[in-house]
Amino acid sequence: MATITTPSMKFAHFQFDPQQDLLGEGPLSEVYRARDTKLGRTVALKILRAHAEIDPEADQRFLREAVHTSGFAHENIATVFEYGEDHGTSFIAMEYLRGRTLDALIAERPLPYEEGLRIARQVTAALQVVHAGSVVHRDLKPGNIMLLDDGSVKLLDFGIARASGDTKITQHGMLVGTVLYMSPEQVRGDDLDSRSDIFSLGAVLYHALTGQLPFPGKSFPAVCMSILDGSVVPPSQIRRGFPGPLEAMILKCLKPETEERPQSLNEVDIALQAASDVITPRSIVRASRVLRAKLAIEPFQCGGEDDGACHRIVGSLRKDIADDLARTKTLSISILEPDESIGGAGFDFMLGGSFTIEGHAGSLELQMTAGARAADGAYKVLWREKIEHSESDEWTLQGALVRAAVRTVRRRISELALSPDTSSERDPEAAQALSLAAHEILHRGTTRHLLGATTRFRRALELDSYCALAYAGLAEAKVHKYLHWDGDPTFIEEAREHAARALALDPSCAEARTSLGFAYHITGRAADAMREYRLAIQLDGDEWFSHRLLGALLGRQGNYKHATPLLQRAITLRPAHIGSYDHLFQVLLQLGRKAEAVEVAEQGIAAAHLRLSSVRDDQESRLHLASLLARLERPEQARAAAADALEVFPRDGYTAFHSSVVYAMVGDLEAALEHLAGARQRGFFIRSEMAGNSDLDPLRGLPEFDSLGD
């Protein structure tokens, strides 16, 4: 077998320096940065060691790594260019990646939550592709996760991966892989499925975010016994303030029994997204997590042996904390004097504390109480927390304690904003019922319905200020308001804030995802909209509005194949909402399935008549009825339906706009222009539809039409 000993050499058609270009090595292989002399590109060249015969399976694993990796085309999986032999030594040429492995990073420090979630979601995306190919990775560990310089992540090393059901690689009871992150079934040598990789993913995230192994041990047998025992220290006991949704997801991944873990990576991805929204809301989805509050800071008490040093520091310590907290715009801060009463001051919270100093070490114990007395006349203690720090000089010590105290108070007040106040009167069931009723009214279409629905959503929040569904409904209503009130972008911002608030209260609220997607959708951010719609559907397979909106969006993009089942599902879920029939008709027509399209339109017409017989003011049903009649080339009936809509709501911008669309479809261009101008005059944001709505094509090129877009 070939031996590499020269300072600079050529191996097969690759050129490299075996000393300077060594990227890494293991028991069976070495990896070099090399130049492919045939194609003139830099590659990572993995060469099987000459003494690999110590492991009779080495050649088979090496080939298997090349075969499996080359079969996956995904941005988060390293690309294999070539597999071959040179003088009896096997090699794999793959893309050269600039970066560092995750194990090198977490050796320095636990990852920030944002960074950990970003890495986790990319690894999850890679594993979804692997599992879709009926392959189990089986060696997921930090050393096999490469973090590139541009922030992207690559999953490496498929040397012991195997296809589901393949029993040729290992026998029962044989361990292959890195034991620190193995699942219990892998430790036992049992057959594995995708849930083993999910366990390993949880173990990797646990290590990356806490800095400690989930199953520690001083020896190989001790680690195995720890894994089989299944006892895990919750991350929040290791890292203070560990986010609850993220901890719950990791601990679920680490369940000993496969049936208790997430059953697919889709489930993992949804949990990661939910955790991400709580931990790091995107700037465009600003969660209303900070409570607007009036905070009174009481005098701090002194303790400890060095009473003089304590009194020297404690006054300025309290003032610096107050000054820093006052920079938070949502907090109003007051400093109380020792004999000052808070009676009638209307404070929401009171912050007290005691300070002790022993040598270079300072300890500040904070306590927050409610600003109003409880029924028993006492002030309710909301939380206590001790902050300790050591510094060689008092000035530095004071600064460190102030920074830590301010972070603590801000975090705790944010948590209080999301924690239901059990002392207040709440009626969650009534709030939920009212939100559902408001949503049904919202979808009748007109400005009057929009305002009525908004009032009901707000009334629901009066019944229960922690009702996620009401916030989700308000978010959707704000998007409609954007359309009804001249495209004012502040309504989109408010929609995103309401959606983020709903998700902060309930990460599984599918309606909030739909509303957020709708906000993206209506402002032209199609990729973001589709992501949110898909997340909504994953959270709740019966979330009909996401099915309809995603189907309509895909249809507009020409993806008729995937739009069809979504719209069919929307109709099945809500047969009384006629817009889905209208969208599906157009999609089926584009697929050349005219007979089916006509059948769908007839069903929609019948459903609209049925709906209007019981809900006379459902304007959306009436306008989509007119649209379907126009599509079936029944112009007189379409005109009659449009005229009926205008008679029922003669001064409504939504009605005027959609009537103009119907008149354009049947060729009444003068009436179409008249009602389009009327829609704009009444505040409806027609520019959002003028560019992309193909039903308005008969009007394009007319000066009157072009002037309406100015």
N, C-alpha and C positions, 0 to 999 in steps of 0.2 A: 504494500500500500504506500501511497505517496507520503513523503515527510517534508514538512516546510521548515527549513532551517536558514535559508539565505536571507541577508538583510533586505533585499528587494527581489521580488520574484513574480513570475506569471503562473497562474493556476488555471487550467483550461484556457478560456479566452478572457480571463480577468487579471488585472495587474494591481498589486498592492504591496505595501511594506508590512511584513508580519509583526513588527514591533510597534511602529507608530500608528498603524491602522487597526489595531486590535480594539474592537468595540466591547466585547464580552466573551466569556467562556463558561462552559459548564462541564460536567463529568464526561459527556459524550460528544460535545461539539464546540467549535470556536466560531466567532462571528467577526468579520473584518469589513471595514469600509474599502471597497474595491472599485476599480474602473472597468466597465464592460468595454473591451476594445473593439467589439463588433459594432455596438450601437452608440458608443461614445457617451455613456451615462454612468453616473455613480450609483452603486447598488450596495446593499448589505449582503455579504456573501457568507453563508453559514456552511461550514465544512465539518463533516463527520470526522471525529478524531481517529487516528490510525489504530488505537488500541480499543476501539469500540466493540471488538469481539468479546470483551468481558461481559457484555450484555447481548445475548443472542437475538433480542428483539429490537436492537438499536436501528438496524437498517430498515426494518418494517415501520418503526415509528417515524423515522426520518422521511420515508416516502409518504407515510400517512399525513404528516404535517404538510408536505407540499401539496398533496391531493386535496385535502380538506380546505386549506387556506386559499388555494387557487380557485376553488369552487364558489367562493363568496365574493361578490362584487359589492362592496359597501365602503363608505367613506371612513368608517371607524374600524375597519379591519385591514391589516397590512396586506399589501398586494404582492403575490408571488409572481415573478417574471419567468422563472425557469428552474427545472430540476434536471440534474444530470450526474455524470461520473467522469472523473479524470484519473487515469491510471489506477482504477479500482476504488477511488475514494468518492463518496457521494457528496453532492453539494446542492444547496438551494440559493438562488439569487432572488432577492426581494427588494422592495423599495427601501431606499435609505432614508431613515427618519431622524431628524434633528430634534433632540429633546432629552428627557430623562424619564426613567421609570418611576412609577408611583412609590415603590418601596424606598427609593432614594429620597423622595420628598417627605414621606411621613417619618423617616428616620430623624428628620430635623424638628418636626413639630406636627401636632394634629392639624388637619386642614380646616380653614374657615368653612362655615356651613355653605356659603355660596359656591365656593370652589368645589367642595365635596359633591354637592348636588349637580353641578355642571358636569363633572367627571362621571358621576353615577349614571346620569341620563344618557351619555354617549356610550358608556359600556353596555347599558341596557339595550340601546338601539342595535349595537353590534351583536349581542347575544340573541336578540329577536331574530336576526337573519340566520344565525347559526342554528337555532332551534327550528326555524321554519324549514331548514334543510335536513331535519331529523338527525341532527348531530348534537352530542353533548360535549362541551369543552373539556370538563373534568380536571382542569388544572388552573382555575381562575385564582389569581393571586396578584398582589401589587407588582411583583416583578414582571408580570406578563401584561401590564397596562402601561403603555408609553404615552407620556404627555408631551406633545409637540410644542415647538416654540410659538406657534400661532394660536395656541390654546385648544387645538383639537386633540382628540384621544384616539389611540389605536390599540386594538386588542391583538395580542401576539400569541405565538407558540401553541399550535394545534397538534403537537407531537403525540399526545396521548388521547386526543379527542377520538370519539368513536361514534359511529352511526347507532341510532337506537336499535336495540335488538341484536347488535353485533356481539358475539361472545368469544371471538377469536383473540382478543387482545389480552384479557385477564381472565383468570379463573376465580371461582368463588374463594374468598378469603385472602386474595392477593392485593396488596396496596400498591397503587401507582399514582403518583402525584405529590403535591406538597401538603403535608398532613395538617399544618396550622390552620388551613382554610377549608379542610375537607368536611363533607357532610357525614352524619353518622352512618348512612348506608354505604358510603364509599369507604369509611374506616372498616366496616364489617366485610367489605368485598362483595356486597350485593350488587344486583343489576341496578343501573342508574337510569334516570330520565332527567328531563329538563329541570325538575325541582331540586336536583343536587346542585346544579349551577346557581340556582336562586339562593340556596343556603350559602354557597361560597361567596356570592355577591354580598349578602348580608354580613358575612364575616369580614370581608375586605372593607366595607363601609364602616363597620364598627371600629376596626383598627385605624382606618384613615381619619375618623372624626373624633376618636377618643385618645389615640396614641397608645392604646393598650390592646392586646390580643383578647378576643372573646373567650378563648379556651387556652389559658396559659398552662405551662408545665415545664419542668426542668429537664425532662427527657422525652423521647419519642413515645414510650408507653404511657407516660403521665398525660401528655397531650391527648392521646387517643382515648384514655379513660375520661378525661374532662369533656371531650366532645360527646362521648356516649352517655355521660351523665346528664348532659343537656342543660346544666345550670349556668345562667349568664347573669353577670352583674349589669343592671340597667345602665345605659350610657349616662343618664342624668345623675347617677351616683358618682360618676367619674368626672364628668364635665358639667359644671354648674350651668343651669339655664339651657340644657340641651332641648331643642324643640320637640314638643310632644308628638306631633304627627310623624316626624322623622324617626324618633325613637320607636314608636309603635310599628312602623314599617320594618325597621331593622330587626326588632325582636320577633316579628312574625316570620321574617325570612329565616331566622335561626331556630324555629320550632323543630324539635327532634323528629316529629312525625311528619311525613311528606304531605299528608292530607290537611295539616294545620297551616302549612305555608301558603303564600300566594301560589295559585295554580298555574299562572302564566306570567310572562314578563310584561304583558299588557297591564295586568293588575299592579305590578311593581311600578311601572311607568306612571300610572295614574296617581299612585301614592306619592311618588317623587314630585310630580307636578303640584299636587296639593300642598306638600311640604314646602316646595319652592315658593308658592304664592303667599304662604304665611311668613316665611323667613325673609325672602327677598322680593317683595312686590316690585314689578317693573315700573319704571317711572311713569309709563303711560297707564299703569293700573295702580294708582296710588291708593293703598288700603287706608281707610279711615281708622287707623289703629291708635291714634293719640287722642286721649280724652281731653276736651276743653274743660279746664278746671281752674278753680281758685284755691291756691295752696298757702297755708299759713305755716311758717317755720318758727317753732317755739324755741326758747333758750335751751341750749345743750347743757347737760349736767357734767360735772367733773368727777373723776374717780381715780383710783390708783395712788401710789405712794408719792409721786412727784406732783403735788398739788399746784405748785407755783408754775411749772412748765405747762400744766394743763390749762390753767386760767390764762396764761400768756397766749396760747394758741386758739382756744375754743371759740372766742368771739369772732376773730377774723376767719376761722374755719367756717362758721355758720354763714357769715356774710359772703364769702367766696362761693359757697354752695348756692346761696340765693341768687347771686349775680349770674352764675353760669346757667341755672335753671331758667332765669328770666329771658335768656336768649331763645328759648322755645316759645314760639309765638302763641301756641295754644294754652300756655300756662300763665296765670296771673299770680305773682309771688308777693307775699307780705311777710315782713319780719316782725314778730311779736316781742314786746318788751316783757320783762319778768312779771310785772303786775298787770299786764294788759288782758282784758277780758275779750273773748271772741263772740260773746252773745250778740246776736243780730247781725253779725258781719257777713254771713252767707258764704262761709268757706266750704268747699267741697271736701278738703282733706287737711289734716294737720300733721306736720312732720316734727317729731321730737327725736332726741338722741342723747347718748351719754358717751363721753370721751375719756379715755385713760391713756397715759403714756408711761412706759417703763424703759428707761434708757433710750435706745434708738427705735424702739417698737411702739407704734401707736395703734389703738383700737377704737373704732367708732361704731357704736351699736345704734342703728336707726330703727324707728318705729313710726308707722303711719296709722292714723286713726281716721274714721269718718268724721266729717265736719259737723254732722247733726247727731243729736243724741238718739239712741235707740229707745224702744218702748220702756225699758227699765231705767231710763235716765242716764245711762252710761254711754261713753263714746266707744264705738266698736273698733277694736284693733284689727286692722286689715292685713298687716304683715310686719315682721321684724327681720332684720338682717344685720349681721356683724361684718365689718370691713376691717381688715388688719393689714398693716404695712410696716416695713422697717427701712429707715434711711439714716444716714450719718448726720444730717443736719435737719433742723426743725422746718426750714423753709421748703426743702424738697419733700419732706414727709407730709407737710400740710397740702402741697400741690397734688401729691399722689392720692391722698385720702379724698380731696375734693373731687378729682376726676372720677374716682371709683364711686363716690356717693352720688354724683350727678347721673352717671350711667345707670346705677341701681334705681334711682327714683324714676327716671324716664321709662325704664323697662317695666317697672312695677305699675306705673300709671297706665301704660299701654296695655298691660295684661288685664287691668281692671276694666278697661274699655271693652274687652272681649269676654269678660266673665259675667254671666247673668247675676244681677243683684237679687238674691233670694228673699230679701226683706221687702221688695217692692211687689205690687200687685201685677201679676202677669197672667195672660190667658192665651197660651200658645195655640190651643186648638182653634179658638175663635179667630186668631190672627191668621192661621194657616187657611182656614175656610174662606175668610174675607179676601186673602191674597189670590186664591184660586178663582173666586168670583170676579175679582178685579181684572185678572188676566183674560178671562173670557170676554169681558166688556171691551178691553183694550183692542181685541182682535175684530171688533165690529167696524173699525176703520176710521171714523171721522174724528175731527178735533173735539167734538162734544164727548165722544166716547173716551178719547185720550184723557181729557180733563177729569171725567168721572172716575176712570180707572186710577188715575194718580191720587185723587182724594181717598179712594178706598185703600190703596197701598199705604198711604200715610196713616190712615185710621188703623190699619193692621199693626203698624209699628207703635201706635199708642197703646194697643192691647198687649203687644209683646215687642219691646225694642230690640230683641235678639232674634227676630224672625228673618232668617236668611232668604226665604222665598219672597217676602215683601221687598227686601232690598233688591233682589234679582228682578222683580217686576218693575220697581222704580227705574232700574237701569234700562230695561227695554223701553219703558215709557219715555225716558229721556232721549233715546235714539229716535223714536217717533217724533218727539218734540223738535229735534233737530230738523226733521223733514218738514214739519208743519210750520216752523217759525224761521224761515229764511236761511236755513243752514247755519245757525249760530253755533260755532265750535265749542262754546262753553257747555252746551248740552251734552256733547260727546265726552268731554272731560268729566262731567258729573255722572254720566252713564258708567264710565270706567270706575269711578270712585265707588259708586253704589255696588257694582259687580264685585269689586275687590272686597268691599265690606261684607257682602254675602259670603264670599269664599273664605274670608277670615273667620266668620262665625261657623260656617259649615263647608269644609273643603269638598264635600261630596255633592254640593248643590249643583245639579246639572243645568238648571234654569239660569244660574249665574254665568256659567260657561257660554250658554247660548246667547245671553244678552251681551256678553263681552265680544263674542264673535260677530254679533249683529253690528256692534259699534265699529269694529274693524271693517266689516263687509261694506257698510254704507259709506265709509270714507276711503274705499279703494284698496284696502290692505288685505288682499284676497288670501295670501298664504297664512297670515295670522288668523284670519276668520276661519279658514278651514281647520287649522289646528284646534281652535276652541270648539268648533262644532263637533269634531271627532272626539275630543275629550268629553264633551257633554254626552255623546252617544255611548261612550265607554262607561261613563258613570251611571247612565240610565238608558237602557235600550228602548224605553218607551217615551223618550223626550222627543215628541213629534215635531216641534218647531225647528230643532236642529236638523232633523232629517229633511224637512222641507227646504230650509235655507241652504244647507250644503248641497242638496240635489239641484236646486236652482242655480247655485254658483257654479257647480261643475258643468251644468248644461250650458251656461253662458260661455264657459271656457272650452266647449266642444268635447268634453269628456262625457259623452252620452251614455256609454256603457255603464259607468259607475253611478251616474246620476239616476238612472232608471230604478234600481232597487230601493234607493233612498226615498224617492218620491212615492213609489208604491207603498213603502212602509209608512210614510207620512199619512197617506190616504187611509190605510188600515187602522192607524192609531186614532185619527181624527177625521172621519168621513164627512163631517159637517163643515170642514174648512175647505172652501172651494178653490183657493189659490193653488193647492197641490195638484188638482186635476189639470188646471191651466198649464202649469209648468210641465207636467208629465206629457200632456198632449204634444207640446212643442218638441220635447226630447224624442218621443217615439216617432214623430214625423221625420226628424233628422236621421233617425236610424233606418228609415225606409219602411217602417211598420205602420202604414197608414190605417189599415183596418183596425188595429189595436188602438191607435190614436183616436180614431172616431168613436170607438166604443168607450174609451175613457172620457171623452168630451161629453158623450150622452149621459154617462153616469154622473158626471159633474153637474150637468144641467138639471138632472132629476134631483140630485142632492141639494142643489141651490133652491129649487122650488119647495122642497120639503122643509129646508131650514127657514125660508122666508115665510112659510105658512104659520110658523110658531114664533119666530123672532123677526118681526116686521122691520126693525131698525138695523138689521145686520147689513150694513152698507158694503162691507167687503164681499159678502156672498152675492149681493146684487150686481156689483161691478164686475166680478169675475164671471158671473152668469152672462152678462153682456159681452164680455171678452170671448167666452167659449162659443157663443152664438155667432160672433163675427168670424172666428176661426173656422167654423163649419159652413161659412159662406151663406149665412142666413141674415142678410143685412137689415131687413125690415124688423125682424125680431130683436136684433142687436140694438138698433136705434131706439126701439120701444123700451128696452131694458135700461139703456143709458138715460133716456128721457125720464123714466120713472125714478132713477137714482137722483137726477137733478131736481125733480119735483119734491122728493122726500127731504133732501138736504140741499137747498138751493144756494146757500152761501158758504159752502164748505170747500176749502182748497183741495183736500184729498179727493173729493168727489169730482170737482172740476177737472183735475189732472187726469184721472183714470177715465173719465168720460171722453176727454179729448183723445186719448189713446184709442178708444173704441171707434170714435168718428174717423180717425185717421185710417184704421184698418178697413172700414167699409167705404172709404173714398170720399167722405164728406169733409174736404180739407178746410173749407171756410169755417165750419162748426168746430173742427178740431183746433184751429188757430184761436178762435174766439174763447173756447173754454181753457186752452192752455194759458192764454193771457190772463183769464180770470183766476186761474189757479195761482199764478205768480202774484197777482194783485192781492190775493187773500193770504199771502205769506208762504205758500207751499214752495219748497225748494226744488224747482223743476230742473235746475242745472244738474242735479245728481243723476237724472234719468235721460236728459236730452242727448248726451254723448253716446250712451251705450244701449239704449232701448231700441231694438230693431223694429218694433211696432210703429215707431214714429218715422220710419224711413220715407213714407210718402210725402212727408213735410220737408225733408232735407233739401236744401237749395233754394227754398222760398225765402225771399228777403224778410218777410214777417217772422218766419220761424227763426232765422239767424239772429234777428234783432232781440228776440226774447232771451237768448243766451248771453247777451251783453251784461 
